[in-house]
Amino acid sequence: MNQIEPGVQYNYVYDEDEYMIQEEEWDRDLLLDPAWEKQQRKTFTAWCNSHLRKAGTQIENIEEDFRNGLKLMLLLEVISGERLPKPDRGKMRFHKIANVNKALDYIASKGVKLVSIGAEGERCEIVDGNVKMTLGMIWTIILRFAIQDISVEETSAKEGLLLWCQRKTAPYRNVNIQNFHTSWKDGLGLCALIHRHRPDLIDYSKLNKDDPIGNINLAMEIAEKHLDIPKMLDAEDIVNTPKPDERAIMTYVSCFYHAFAGAEQAETAANRICKVLAVNQENERLMEEYERLASELLEWIRRTIPWLENRTPEKTMQAMQKKLEDFRDYRRKHKPPKVQEKCQLEINFNTLQTKLRISNRPAFMPSEGKMVSDIAGAWQRLEQAEKGYEEWLLNEIRRLERLEHLAEKFRQKASTHETWAYGKEQILLQKDYESASLTEVRALLRKHEAFESDLAAHQDRVEQIAAIAQELNELDYHDAVNVNDRCQKICDQWDRLGTLTQKRREALERMEKLLETIDQLHLEFAKRAAPFNNWMEGAMEDLQDMFIVHSIEEIQSLITAHEQFKATLPEADGERQSIMAIQNEVEKVIQSYNIRISSSNPYSTVTMDELRTKWDKVKQLVPIRDQSLQEELARQHANERLRRQFAAQANAIGPWIQNKMEEIARSSIQITGALEDQMNQLKQYEHNIINYKNNIDKLEGDHQLIQEALVFDNKHTNYTMEHIRVGWELLLTTIARTINEVETQILTRDAKGITQEQMNEFRASFNHFDRRKNGLMDHEDFRACLISMGYDLGEAEFARIMTLVDPNGQGTVTFQSFIDFMTRETADTDTAEQVIASFRILASDKPYILAEELRRELPPDQAQYCIKRMPAYSGPGSVPGALDYAAFSSALYGESDL
C-alpha cells in the first residue's frame, strides 16, 4: 500500500510476532467520530511528556512538535536508553525528513514493520503534521516500548496486560474487566488496581458504581499524586463515549502495570515456585503410580507362570477339556487386559522420564526389580511358559481320544473272544470218545478238526487283543492294570486251549485207527460252515467296529470300503445257500435210507439256525453301518465349513492388521504438517482399530467352535488363532506407543519452545540420515547429519555430544535424543538457582523464609508442601521457625526418594 486511501482507518495493532501497522476497513460513520482522535491526542501527548520531562522538555501539540523529528528522536532515546544517530540541526524540510527517517529507521531496527509509512512521500506526512499518521506512529512506539514486554502466564503484550488486569481486579465486586474500552467506564477497575497494590491510598468500600466520573477522577488524582502517573484522559470523555478509544485506555493502564512492576516481582517469583512445586508433585504421583502398577503386574506374572509351566496330564477327556477351556479364558479374558497394562506402564514410564528431563530433574529409577527391562524380562518368561501350552493340551486330548477308542475296541474284541472261549476247556477235557462207536469217533475227530480250524481263525483276534493292550500301555492308559490283567488271562487261556487241543487230537487219532467210516457230507458241511460262520462273526465285528476320522477323505475311504463289502454279500449268500444245501442233503439221505442216527452234524457246532441268525444279523447291521458312516460324513462336512469360515475371516484380518502396522509406521516418519495433525491421524487409527475388535471376537468364537469340534488342522489358511492374537496385541501396543511418542514430541516441543517448522526440519533431517528407516541413526549417520547442519566437529567434541545423545553406549541415536540435543543448549528450563532466587524475593533477601511468608505468598496446598519438606535454617541470623529454602530448592533437582 503506497498511498493513504480515503475511507480507510490505519489501525496500528500490536502483533506478538512483529509490530506492524495493519490496515483494517472500519465503518465510515465511526471514522467521522472525533471522540477517539481527541482521546488519543490527549493520552499520547501526556504519555510522551511523562518521558520527555526526564530530558527537561515536553510537547504541546503532538502533530506539530514532532514534525522536525528532533523531539521524536529524543523521545526514543529516553524510553530506550540508547543513542540514536546525530540529528540534522537545519530547519529545511529535507532536514526534518532526515530526522523523521532516522527515528523511523530506529523503530524498524527493533523489529517493528511499518506499513503505510514506507515510501518517502508517506513519511513526509509526519513532517507535514498529518495527525492520523502521527498518532499511528506514537501508538506503534507505545506498543513496542511500553506493552511488548508485559508477560503474564505465557501470554504477552495486549493479552498479557488484559490478563494482569483481570487477575488483579478479580476479587473486587462490580469489576469485570473484559476489554480496554467499555470495561473501564465506571472507574471501579482503575480504583481496584490502586487498592490491590496500595490499599492505604483508597477506601474501595466507599466507592459508588453509580458515580463513574467521580471514581475515574479519584483514581487519576491519586495516580498522579502518589504513583507519578500523569492524568492522560478526561473522565467525561470516557463516560460519555459509547465506546472509549482502546489505545488510549491501554496506554494509560500500561502505566499502572509499570508503576506496580516492583510488586509484580514477588508475584512472579511465587508463580515460578508454584509451577516448580506442581511439577515435582505431579512427578512424585506418577512415580508412585508406576511402582503400584509394576508391582501388580509382576505379581500377576509370578502367579501365572507356574500354572502355564504345569504340564501334568489329566487321566480323562473331561478334565483335559476343562484345562483347555481355562486356557481359552486366560488368552481371551485374563491376558489381554494385562497386555494393555504392560503397554500403559511403558508409556507412563516414558512420559515420566520425558517430564523429568524437560523439567531438568534427574531420571526416575524404579525400585529394584521393577525396571521396564525387569517387567519385559518377566513378560518374556511368561510368553516362554505360555509357548506350546495349547499345543500340549490338544495333543493330550488327541492322545486320550485315541486311548478311549483303543480301550473300547479292546473291550469289544476281548468280550467277543471270551464269549467264544467260554466252556472250550471243558469240551476239550471230555473223554466221550472212549465209549463212542467208530462212526462217532470219526465224527469226534472231524469235529475236533473243525474246532482246530476255528481255533486257528481266532489266533488273529488274540494277537489283535495283545497288540491293542500293548499300545494302551505305551500310551500310558490310566486303566492299564486292568487291561493287562484281562489280556494276560486271555493269553493264558489261549495257551491252555492250544495244549488241550493238541492232546485231544492225539487221543482221537489213536481212536481213529479203530473207526472206518464217516459221513462225508457232515464233514464237508463242518468244513465250510465253520469258516463261513467265522466270516460272519468277523463281518459283524467290522460292521460294529468303532471308527475315528478327522477329514472328509478319511470317512469317504471308509464308505468306499463298506460299499466294497456290500458288493461281496451276493457271493457270501451263495456260499450260505451251498452250505445249507449240504445239510439238506444230509437230512434227505437219512430220510431216504432211513438211517437211525441223529440228523445233527457231529462234526460241527454250527447249526442251521445259528447260520440263519447270524446272516440276518449281518443284513441288519449293514444299513446301520450305512447310517453311522453318513452321519460321520455330515459331521466332517460341518467341520470343513467351520474351517472355511475361520479361514475366510483370518485371511482378511491378518492382512488388515499388517496394513495397519504399515500405515502406523508410515505415519510415524511423516515430516509434513503439525504434530497435532499427526496425533489426530493416529487417534483415528486407534479409533478404527478399537472398532475392529468385534471381528477379532467373532474369529475367537469361530476358533472355539473349531476346537470344540476337535478340528486340529486347516489347510485353507496359514493364519492360526495364535498368529492373529499376537498380531492384534502387537498392533494395539504399536498404536499406543506411537501415540505416546508423538505426545512426547509435543510435550518436548511446547516445553522447549520449538516451533512446528523446527520440529518438521528436525524430523526431515533425522529421516534423511536414518538410512535403515528403523527410527535410529548409528554414530556415522549422526555425524553426517550434524555436519550437514553446519557443526564443526572434532573428535573430542563429537565424543562429548555422543555422551549426551547415547549415554548407554547403544551405538544408536533415537529421534527423541536428537530433539533433546538440538534444543538442550538454548532451551529455557527451570534450575535450582532460579528457584532459590525466587524464594529470596519472597523472603525479602533473607537467607531463610518463615512459614507465614510462605502461606501469604503461595496457594495453601503448595505452601504446606514447602513447610512440610523444608529443613530448618541454622545459618547466620537464624530465628525460631526459619526454613532453609536453598537446601529445599537444591533437593528439588537432586535424586528422588522413590
VENQUICOR-V814537 format. One record per helix or strand of 2 or more residues. SS is the DSSP state (a for helix, b for strand). FROM is the first residue (numbers start at 1). TO is the last residue. If there is no record, write none. Layout:
# VENQUICOR-V814537
SS,FROM,TO / SS,FROM,TO
This chain:
# VENQUICOR-V814537
b,9,14 / b,19,24 / a,28,31 / a,34,55 / a,62,65 / a,70,80 / a,93,109 / b,112,113 / a,120,127 / a,131,147 / b,151,152 / b,155,156 / a,157,169 / a,182,184 / a,188,197 / a,204,206 / a,212,226 / a,235,240 / a,246,259 / a,261,309 / a,317,358 / a,372,386 / a,389,421 / a,424,429 / a,432,435 / a,438,457 / a,459,474 / a,480,512 / a,520,544 / a,552,567 / a,569,593 / a,608,668 / a,675,691 / a,693,708 / a,721,752 / a,756,769 / b,776,778 / a,779,788 / a,795,805 / b,812,814 / a,815,824 / a,832,842 / a,851,857 / a,860,869 / a,885,892
